[in-house]
Amino acid sequence: MEKQIDCVNLSTINTKPANMYEFDTSIRVRYAEADPMNVVYYGNYAQYFEVARVESLRNLGISYKSIEEMGIMLPVVELNIKYLRPAKYDDLLTIKTMIKALPTDHRIKFDQEVYNEQGKLLTVGVVKLYFMNKDFSQRAQMPNYLKEKLSPYFV
């Protein structure tokens, strides 16, 4: 008895999770961001992550400025970074920013990955922020307009 083998065209399989928002930002390493060995100083990755988070929200049609004008602040409450390989002066980096879960309360988490031009993963990070009212006296829920923009990615 012969077994039937089903063939699957791997190019048609979507490997990206369906319930996730993802956006890529490119940043070129500037001279001032590198040490004498031309390696990016580790503290600069927090700024790279911030630029990429801001641009990922801007891609949704939302600016940090508009969130603040609505009376909501987004302080970073946790930052974890794992350095795998060095980025160097003049490298063109791609920072992949992902929101893997739709926020349901006062917290939002960004998973971030830094790649070089060859597609090698250099650094991974997780940044957690809180939605807070403008005077930082109370936590706030995610603004409805942000939830409306993110919801289609989490079906």
C-alpha positions in Angstrom: 0.0 0.0 0.0 1.5 3.4 -1.0 1.3 6.3 1.3 0.0 9.6 -0.1 2.3 12.5 0.6 0.8 16.0 0.6 3.1 18.7 -0.8 3.0 22.1 0.8 4.3 25.2 -0.9 6.4 26.8 1.9 6.4 30.2 0.1 2.7 30.5 0.7 2.9 30.0 4.5 2.7 33.1 6.5 5.3 32.7 9.2 4.5 36.0 10.9 1.9 35.6 13.8 -1.5 36.9 12.7 -2.1 38.7 16.0 0.7 41.2 16.1 1.6 44.7 15.0 5.1 45.1 13.5 7.0 48.0 12.0 10.6 48.4 10.8 12.6 51.6 11.3 16.1 52.2 9.7 18.8 54.1 11.5 22.4 54.7 10.4 25.0 54.6 13.2 26.5 58.0 13.5 30.2 58.6 14.4 29.3 60.0 17.9 27.4 56.8 18.8 30.5 54.6 18.5 33.5 54.1 20.7 37.2 54.2 19.4 36.8 50.6 18.1 33.8 51.8 16.0 31.4 49.7 18.1 28.1 51.3 19.1 28.1 52.2 22.8 25.6 50.0 24.6 23.7 52.9 26.0 22.6 54.1 22.5 20.3 51.1 22.0 17.7 52.6 24.4 17.6 55.7 22.0 17.4 53.5 19.0 14.5 51.6 20.6 12.8 54.9 21.4 13.1 56.2 17.9 11.6 52.9 16.5 8.7 53.0 19.0 7.8 56.5 18.1 8.0 55.7 14.4 5.9 52.6 14.8 3.1 54.6 16.4 3.5 57.3 13.8 3.0 54.6 11.1 -0.4 54.0 12.7 -1.2 57.7 12.4 -0.5 58.5 16.1 2.3 60.7 17.4 3.6 60.7 20.9 2.9 64.4 20.9 -0.8 63.8 20.2 -1.0 61.3 23.0 0.6 63.8 25.4 -1.8 66.5 24.2 -4.6 64.2 25.2 -3.2 64.2 28.7 -1.6 60.8 28.6 2.1 60.2 29.2 4.1 57.0 28.4 7.0 56.6 30.9 9.3 53.6 30.4 9.0 51.4 33.5 11.2 48.5 32.3 13.9 48.0 29.7 15.7 44.7 29.1 18.4 44.4 26.4 20.4 41.5 25.3 23.5 42.2 23.1 24.3 39.4 20.7 26.7 41.0 18.2 28.1 44.5 17.9 26.7 47.2 15.6 29.4 49.4 14.1 29.9 53.0 12.9 28.1 53.6 9.6 26.0 50.4 9.7 22.5 50.8 8.5 20.4 49.1 11.2 16.8 47.9 11.0 14.9 48.0 14.3 11.9 45.7 14.2 9.3 46.9 16.6 6.5 44.5 17.6 3.4 44.7 19.8 2.6 41.1 20.3 -0.4 41.5 22.5 -3.2 44.1 22.4 -3.0 46.1 25.6 -6.0 45.7 27.9 -5.0 47.9 30.8 -2.4 50.6 31.6 0.5 48.7 30.2 2.0 48.4 26.7 5.0 46.2 25.8 7.2 46.6 22.8 9.5 43.7 21.7 12.3 45.1 19.6 15.1 43.5 17.5 18.1 45.2 15.8 19.4 43.8 12.5 22.4 44.8 10.4 22.4 45.2 6.6 23.2 41.5 6.2 20.1 40.6 8.2 22.0 39.3 11.2 20.3 39.8 14.6 22.4 42.0 16.8 20.3 43.0 19.7 17.0 42.1 21.3 15.0 44.2 23.7 11.8 44.4 25.6 10.4 47.8 26.7 7.4 48.2 28.9 5.6 51.5 29.3 2.6 52.6 31.4 -0.2 54.9 30.2 -0.3 57.6 32.9 -2.3 60.8 33.4 -0.2 63.9 32.7 0.8 64.6 36.3 1.8 61.0 36.8 -0.6 60.6 39.7 -2.7 57.8 38.2 -2.4 55.0 35.7 -4.7 55.4 32.7 -6.2 53.0 30.2 -4.9 52.9 26.7 -6.6 55.7 24.8 -9.5 54.5 22.6 -8.0 56.0 19.4 -4.9 53.9 19.9 -6.9 50.8 20.6 -8.9 51.5 17.4 -5.7 51.7 15.4 -4.1 48.5 16.9 -7.2 46.3 17.1 -7.2 45.3 13.4 -3.8 43.6 13.9 -5.3 41.4 16.6 -8.1 39.5 15.0 
